[in-house]
Amino acid sequence: MIEKIAPANRDVQLAEIGLNQQMLPVFWGLLFVAAIAWIFLSRRLYDMLKRGYPRIFTALGSPEMVMKKSFATNYRVIMFLFRREYELTNDFEIIRLCQGLRYVFLIFVTCFLGCLILLFDKTF
């Protein structure tokens, strides 16, 4: 009697796999949108720092969108965002921009990890 009411484990497992296959394109799409947003917002931040705060810009390793970025420069920029060092500027526009970049970075990392989990879940 219980077997007729509750779905078999195999049916539940197949439903989970189907849900995973549906979520993968969503994560890929969000990952792509977050990457594009990161490019535009970080370029705007670099331009603002270069014009208004040259010492901070230099301390971050003079990040540019066109030139090759090193791992150390990327790390400095991300730590600048997560340590909230941008608040020392007292510039409302830079503060809002950096807060947005923090959220975009977190969305990117979450979607990237979600993609990895779903891809590895399908292979094993």
N, C-alpha and C positions, 0 to 999 in steps of 0.2 A: 504494500500500500504506500509506504514512504517513497519507494522508487518511482511511483507514478506521479507524485506531487513534486518532489525535488528533482531538478535536472541532473543528469549524470555528470560526473566530473569531466568527461570528455567534451560535453556540450559547453560547459562553462569555460574550459580551456580554449576551445575554438572561438568562443565569443570574445575572450580576452585578446587573442591574436588578431581578430578582426578589428577590435578597437585600437590596438597598437598600430596596425597598418593604416588606419584612418587618421591617427594623430601625427604620424610622421610628417606628412606634407604640411600640416599646420605648424609644427616646430620649424621645419625648413623655411617656410614663409616668414615666420616671425624672426628667425635668425637673419634672413636676408634683409628684412626691413630694419632691424636693429643695426646691422652693419652699415647700411646706407645712412641711417640717422647718425651713427657715430662719426662717419666721415664728414658729413656736413657740419655737425655741431662742434667737432674738435677743430676743424679748420677755422670756424668762427672764433673759437676760444684762442687759438694760436694767434690769429690776427689781432684780437683785442689785447692779449698779453704783450705782443710785440710792440704795439703802439702805446699802450698805457702803462704797462708794467715791465719794462725791459729787464729789470733785475730778476724778477720771477721767471720770465721767459728764458733768460740765460741759465738760471739755476735748474730749470727743467731740461736743459740740454739743447736749447733752441730747436724745439720740434717743428718740423715743416711737413707739409703734405706731399711735396714734390720730391724732396730728397729722400735718400734711404734713411730709415729710422733704425736705430739700434735697439736691442732688447733693453738696455739700461735706460734709454730715453723713454721708451714705452712704460717701463716700470716706474720711473719718476713721475710721469704724468698720472698714472693710475694711483700711485700713493698720494700724490697731491690732491686727487679727488676724494680718496677714502679717508685721509687724515683731516679733511676739511680745512686745509691750509688756505684755500681760496677765500675763506671768511675774513682773513686778515686784510684783504683789500678794501673791505667795506663798500665795495661797488656792487649795487643791487643786480645789475645786469650780468656781471661775471658770476655772482653767487647763484643766480637762477640757472644760468647756463651750465655751471658745474654740477648743480644738483640734477639737472636733466641728464647730463652725461653719466653720472653715477647710476641713475635708473636704467639708462640704455645699456650700460655695461652689465648690470645685473640681469637684465632681460636677455642679453646676448649669451651670457654664461649659462643661465638657466635653460635656455633653448638648446644650446650646444650640448649640455649634459643630457637633456631629454632626448635629443637625437641619438647620442651615443648609447644611452640605455635601451632605446627602442631598437636600434640596429643590432646591438649585441644580444638582446633578448630574442630577436628573430633568428640569429645564427646558431644559438645554443639550444 
